[in-house]
Amino acid sequence: MEAMARIQVVTAITLDGFLPETAEALVSRIRNDRRGFPLWRERCSAYILPHSILDLLCEKDSKDDSFTYLAEIITPESVELLRGLFLYNLVDELVVYQLPYSAGQGVSVPDTFRPQHWELHKTTSFSNGICRLIYRKPRRM
């Protein structure tokens, strides 16, 4: 089986699974801190933009496994991108920044997920209470 490019999703959610308010101080830190979203931006080969899933479907197979597409899910509009990526079973890795509070309302990120098993690859906790969880699709035998 030939190795293909991988698709990585990076998101931040509250303990109860909602997108956090973008003005929240912890969200600002994740968006700007070198251990947050910038870490994944530096490592990716290309960004996935909303409304670009068809282009992605056409070109993903032509890239090798060193090529990483990145989708940042932090706004309500970007959740639609996530829904499309899951619809076509394209997500290979989920990086979730779990924020240490609950929102009680808003845009629910887990509602976009397909039923699927994920393997926990790595966890990191930070002094501000944020936990970074990295999940990967299980390898096929």
C-alpha positions as a Markdown table, in Angstrom:
| # | Residue | x | y | z |
|---|---|---|---|---|
| 1 | Met | 0.0 | 0.0 | 0.0 |
| 2 | Glu | 1.4 | 3.4 | -1.0 |
| 3 | Ala | 1.8 | 6.0 | 1.6 |
| 4 | Met | -0.3 | 9.2 | 1.0 |
| 5 | Ala | -0.4 | 12.6 | 2.5 |
| 6 | Arg | -2.0 | 12.9 | 5.9 |
| 7 | Ile | -4.7 | 15.2 | 7.0 |
| 8 | Gln | -4.4 | 16.7 | 10.5 |
| 9 | Val | -7.1 | 18.6 | 12.3 |
| 10 | Val | -6.2 | 21.0 | 15.1 |
| 11 | Thr | -9.0 | 22.4 | 17.3 |
| 12 | Ala | -9.7 | 23.8 | 20.8 |
| 13 | Ile | -12.8 | 22.8 | 22.7 |
| 14 | Thr | -14.2 | 23.2 | 26.1 |
| 15 | Leu | -14.7 | 20.3 | 28.6 |
| 16 | Asp | -18.3 | 19.9 | 27.3 |
| 17 | Gly | -17.3 | 19.9 | 23.7 |
| 18 | Phe | -18.1 | 23.4 | 22.5 |
| 19 | Leu | -16.0 | 25.8 | 20.5 |
| 20 | Pro | -14.7 | 28.4 | 22.9 |
| 21 | Glu | -15.4 | 32.1 | 22.5 |
| 22 | Thr | -12.6 | 33.5 | 20.4 |
| 23 | Ala | -12.1 | 36.4 | 22.8 |
| 24 | Glu | -11.3 | 34.0 | 25.7 |
| 25 | Ala | -7.8 | 34.5 | 27.0 |
| 26 | Leu | -6.9 | 30.8 | 26.8 |
| 27 | Val | -8.0 | 30.7 | 23.1 |
| 28 | Ser | -5.7 | 33.6 | 22.4 |
| 29 | Arg | -2.8 | 31.8 | 24.0 |
| 30 | Ile | -3.5 | 28.6 | 22.0 |
| 31 | Arg | -3.7 | 30.6 | 18.7 |
| 32 | Asn | -0.5 | 32.4 | 19.4 |
| 33 | Asp | 1.7 | 30.4 | 21.7 |
| 34 | Arg | 4.5 | 28.3 | 20.0 |
| 35 | Arg | 3.1 | 25.2 | 21.7 |
| 36 | Gly | -0.4 | 25.9 | 20.3 |
| 37 | Phe | -1.6 | 26.3 | 16.7 |
| 38 | Pro | 1.7 | 27.9 | 15.5 |
| 39 | Leu | 3.5 | 24.6 | 16.2 |
| 40 | Trp | 1.3 | 22.8 | 13.7 |
| 41 | Arg | 1.4 | 25.6 | 11.2 |
| 42 | Glu | 5.2 | 25.4 | 11.1 |
| 43 | Arg | 5.0 | 21.6 | 10.5 |
| 44 | Cys | 2.3 | 21.5 | 7.8 |
| 45 | Ser | 2.9 | 21.5 | 4.1 |
| 46 | Ala | -0.5 | 23.1 | 3.1 |
| 47 | Tyr | -3.6 | 24.5 | 4.7 |
| 48 | Ile | -7.1 | 23.2 | 4.1 |
| 49 | Leu | -9.4 | 26.1 | 3.5 |
| 50 | Pro | -13.2 | 26.0 | 3.7 |
| 51 | His | -14.8 | 24.9 | 0.4 |
| 52 | Ser | -11.6 | 23.2 | -0.8 |
| 53 | Ile | -12.5 | 19.6 | 0.0 |
| 54 | Leu | -13.0 | 18.7 | -3.7 |
| 55 | Asp | -9.5 | 20.0 | -4.6 |
| 56 | Leu | -8.1 | 18.1 | -1.6 |
| 57 | Leu | -9.8 | 14.8 | -2.8 |
| 58 | Cys | -8.2 | 15.3 | -6.2 |
| 59 | Glu | -4.6 | 16.0 | -5.1 |
| 60 | Lys | -4.2 | 14.1 | -1.8 |
| 61 | Asp | -3.3 | 10.8 | -3.4 |
| 62 | Ser | -0.5 | 12.4 | -5.5 |
| 63 | Lys | 1.4 | 13.5 | -2.4 |
| 64 | Asp | 3.7 | 11.3 | -0.3 |
| 65 | Asp | 3.5 | 10.6 | 3.5 |
| 66 | Ser | 5.8 | 13.5 | 4.3 |
| 67 | Phe | 3.1 | 15.9 | 3.1 |
| 68 | Thr | 0.7 | 17.1 | 5.8 |
| 69 | Tyr | -2.5 | 19.1 | 5.2 |
| 70 | Leu | -3.7 | 21.2 | 8.2 |
| 71 | Ala | -7.2 | 22.2 | 9.0 |
| 72 | Glu | -7.7 | 24.6 | 11.9 |
| 73 | Ile | -11.1 | 24.3 | 13.5 |
| 74 | Ile | -11.6 | 27.3 | 15.8 |
| 75 | Thr | -14.5 | 29.3 | 14.3 |
| 76 | Pro | -18.1 | 28.2 | 13.7 |
| 77 | Glu | -17.5 | 28.5 | 9.9 |
| 78 | Ser | -14.6 | 26.1 | 10.2 |
| 79 | Val | -16.8 | 23.4 | 11.8 |
| 80 | Glu | -18.4 | 23.0 | 8.4 |
| 81 | Leu | -15.0 | 22.2 | 7.0 |
| 82 | Leu | -14.6 | 19.5 | 9.7 |
| 83 | Arg | -18.0 | 18.1 | 8.9 |
| 84 | Gly | -16.9 | 17.7 | 5.3 |
| 85 | Leu | -13.6 | 16.1 | 6.2 |
| 86 | Phe | -15.3 | 13.5 | 8.3 |
| 87 | Leu | -18.0 | 13.0 | 5.7 |
| 88 | Tyr | -15.3 | 11.8 | 3.3 |
| 89 | Asn | -13.3 | 10.0 | 6.0 |
| 90 | Leu | -10.2 | 12.1 | 5.4 |
| 91 | Val | -9.0 | 12.9 | 8.9 |
| 92 | Asp | -5.9 | 11.0 | 9.9 |
| 93 | Glu | -4.9 | 12.9 | 13.1 |
| 94 | Leu | -6.8 | 15.0 | 15.6 |
| 95 | Val | -5.0 | 17.5 | 17.8 |
| 96 | Val | -7.4 | 18.6 | 20.5 |
| 97 | Tyr | -6.6 | 21.4 | 22.9 |
| 98 | Gln | -9.0 | 20.7 | 25.8 |
| 99 | Leu | -9.8 | 23.9 | 27.7 |
| 100 | Pro | -10.4 | 23.6 | 31.5 |
| 101 | Tyr | -13.9 | 25.0 | 31.6 |
| 102 | Ser | -17.4 | 24.3 | 30.2 |
| 103 | Ala | -19.3 | 26.6 | 28.0 |
| 104 | Gly | -22.8 | 25.1 | 28.3 |
| 105 | Gln | -23.8 | 26.3 | 24.9 |
| 106 | Gly | -22.5 | 27.2 | 21.4 |
| 107 | Val | -21.2 | 25.2 | 18.5 |
| 108 | Ser | -20.6 | 21.6 | 19.4 |
| 109 | Val | -17.5 | 20.1 | 17.8 |
| 110 | Pro | -18.2 | 16.4 | 18.7 |
| 111 | Asp | -21.5 | 16.6 | 16.8 |
| 112 | Thr | -19.5 | 16.7 | 13.6 |
| 113 | Phe | -17.6 | 13.5 | 14.3 |
| 114 | Arg | -18.4 | 10.2 | 12.6 |
| 115 | Pro | -18.5 | 7.1 | 14.7 |
| 116 | Gln | -15.0 | 5.9 | 14.6 |
| 117 | His | -12.3 | 4.5 | 16.9 |
| 118 | Trp | -9.2 | 6.8 | 17.5 |
| 119 | Glu | -6.0 | 5.8 | 19.2 |
| 120 | Leu | -4.6 | 8.2 | 21.8 |
| 121 | His | -1.0 | 8.9 | 20.5 |
| 122 | Lys | 0.2 | 11.6 | 23.0 |
| 123 | Thr | -1.0 | 13.8 | 25.8 |
| 124 | Thr | 0.6 | 17.0 | 27.1 |
| 125 | Ser | -0.8 | 19.1 | 30.0 |
| 126 | Phe | 0.2 | 22.8 | 30.5 |
| 127 | Ser | 0.4 | 24.8 | 33.7 |
| 128 | Asn | -2.7 | 26.9 | 32.7 |
| 129 | Gly | -4.9 | 23.7 | 32.8 |
| 130 | Ile | -5.1 | 23.1 | 29.0 |
| 131 | Cys | -4.4 | 19.6 | 27.9 |
| 132 | Arg | -3.3 | 18.7 | 24.3 |
| 133 | Leu | -4.5 | 15.3 | 23.1 |
| 134 | Ile | -3.3 | 13.8 | 19.9 |
| 135 | Tyr | -5.4 | 11.1 | 18.4 |
| 136 | Arg | -4.6 | 9.0 | 15.3 |
| 137 | Lys | -6.6 | 6.7 | 13.1 |
| 138 | Pro | -5.7 | 3.1 | 14.0 |
| 139 | Arg | -3.3 | 1.5 | 11.5 |
| 140 | Arg | -4.8 | -1.0 | 9.2 |
| 141 | Met | -3.1 | -4.4 | 9.0 |
